[in-house]
Amino acid sequence: MSDTITWGMMLRKLPSIAKAIPRVVKGMKVANVKDPTQACGLGWTFEQATLRNPDGPALLQGDVALSYSQVNQWANRLAHHLIAEGIRKGDVVAVFLENRPELLVTILAVAKVGAISALLNTSQTRETLAHSLNLVAPAGIIVGEELVPAFSAVRERVSIEPARTWYVADQDTYLRPGNAPDGFINLMSASAQASSENPARSQQIFFDDPCFYIYTSGTTGLPKAGVFKHGRWMRSSASFGQIALNMQPQDVVYCTLPLYHATGLCVCWGSAISGAAGFAIRRKFSASQFWNDVRKYQATTLGYVGELCRYLVDQPPTADDSKHRVTKMIGNGLRPGAWREFKTRFAVDHICELYAASDGNIGFTNILNFDNTIGFSLMAWELVAYDHDSGLPMRDAKGFMRKVAKGEQGLLLARIDDKAPLDGYTDPQKTEKVVVHDVFTKGDRYFNTGDLLRNIGFGHAQFVDRLGDTYRWKGENVSTTEVENILLQHPNISEAVAYGVEIQNTNGRAGMAAITPAESLATLDFSELLAFARQQMPAYAVPLFLRVKVKMETTGTFKYQKTRLKDEAFDPGKTGDDPIYAWLPGTQTYVQVTDQVLADIHGGKYRY
């Protein structure tokens, strides 16, 4: 296949490989902390970066520009206050703020204490938010003003002391702390007189200590809390920041990704900290303002997901498209079809595509700057044959799994060993569900990623698709079970099956649900149904398509036949008597999909 990496391609990379060897060696020394008594982790690496570049820019947003010293001292004041309020090493502190400097300073402070930040998805509300909080039993919570209504709606369902319910005003609180509403403690005011010296606690944090809980939809049900340890922070920040990107103090990373996800927080911010470089953020991504921000902050490095790149390519070309300082970008999900166009139009030399999962034990990085690849991994991995309907790996007559041939897609399994431990979830039973045993030999253990990859040679891989009961849309993993459970709360729906479907020229899979009315099609008010879904779900999880079925087909074991539903998607020519409805961009209801509507969707008339 055309993306296969050949000997000739590798030979042309020899000068780059030779140049990279010193930083690879240095990065691996930082990443592989073997002494269990050696201080390490987020707080420690930030303090090291502060010593290296005390007056250099650390956090940038809008008119706010804070140096490493300023951020470090600010985080220290917060940390000393948290300690004074009884927050101990190993305690969980829920963090619920949108993308702004206060979010990162708060996370840094919690890390310095040795406590664990539970990074709540800022789109979560109601049942999902209450579940996420109760899952980790936080000793305290830090809430941004912008999310007080969402928290207040579930506050009575969560056991957190009022004295540890902290508030952060939605303004530049470095200069103006603001005033907290009743029932909240103003974190910035309360910590203003605390010590700005590094707390002794930050030197008492080690490789196996948890740093974050990052929520993931996993494969089924409500969100799970994945454990992200300080040792993994060391591996991640050094691998991406030093080995892959060679970050330096004069660099600036521009990131508009949500910072409750590992790509924005650990990959992008971690890369900046590892190089004592600047980190510029935006509250929410804006395609029209993206390059203006890049130029404003003099960014050299971009954080991305595939959808972001597509939105930028869809913007009208301008004479300024290549007028910036960006030379490298790091992220995931860039489609092979858009790779060359993006690289050429915006004059970005190195696309450092990566593959990783916040709940997994493996990462791939495109260090050598080949096109259309997630790069290679230093961890042990294999691609195995899988059952198309169940998504499960297949075993031969001896009970072992079969490796697929080079160029053939297979299910990615990552070996679990001392070099690549699996931190898993807060719930051990959830962790065990993603571990497969006796894969190639008796006693071996592998992490089942649930993702399909293709080996394209020389240890490099290409991402193909995601299996299991999740789909990825707008840069977010959506749990089909969660969507189904919410739809079933509607009084006029008796059955619901959610799945992801492809729309031409978009990234990921859009949400679609097959529903059976409680009475009849005539009882469904599609405007009201859309309003209900938008109120109950994050925007990215709301189904874009509905298929109305009189009766839902199931297998002999009463499982819904999702494979067929996915294959037929939203094409009325394939769905027989089942009418299909679509939520078209800019509208407030679902409309029936006719042949013309289908042609318009495929023709790109609507921007998803």
Secondary structure, DSSP 8 states (H G I E B T S, - for coil): -TT---HHHHHHTHHHHHHHHHHHHHHHHHH----TTS--SHHHHHHHHHHHSTTSEEEEETTEEEEHHHHHHHHHHHHHHHHHTT--TT-EEEEE--SSHHHHHHHHHHHHHT-EEEE--TT--HHHHHHHHHHH--SEEEEEGGGHHHHHTTGGGS---GGGEEEE-SS-TTT------TT-EEHHHHTTTS--S--GGGGS--TTSEEEEEEE--SSSS-EEEEEEHHHHHHHHIIIIIIIT---TT-EEEE-S-TTSHIIIIIIIHHHHHTT-EEEE-SS--TTTHHHHHHHHT-SEEEEEHHHHHHHHHS---TTTT-S---EEEEE---HHHHHHHHHHTT-SEEEEEEE-TTSS-EEE-TT--SS--EE-SS-EEEE-B-TTT--B-B-TTS-B-B--TTSEEEEEEE-SSSS----BSSHHHHHHTEEESSSSTT-EEEEEEEEEEEEETTEEEEEEE-SSEEEETTEEEEHHHHHHHHTTSTTEEEEEEEEE--TT-SS-EEEEEEEESS-GGG--HHHHHHHHHHHS-GGGS-SEEEE-SS--B-TTS-B-HHHHHHHTT-TTTSTT--EEEE-TT-SSEEE--HHHHHHHHTT-S--
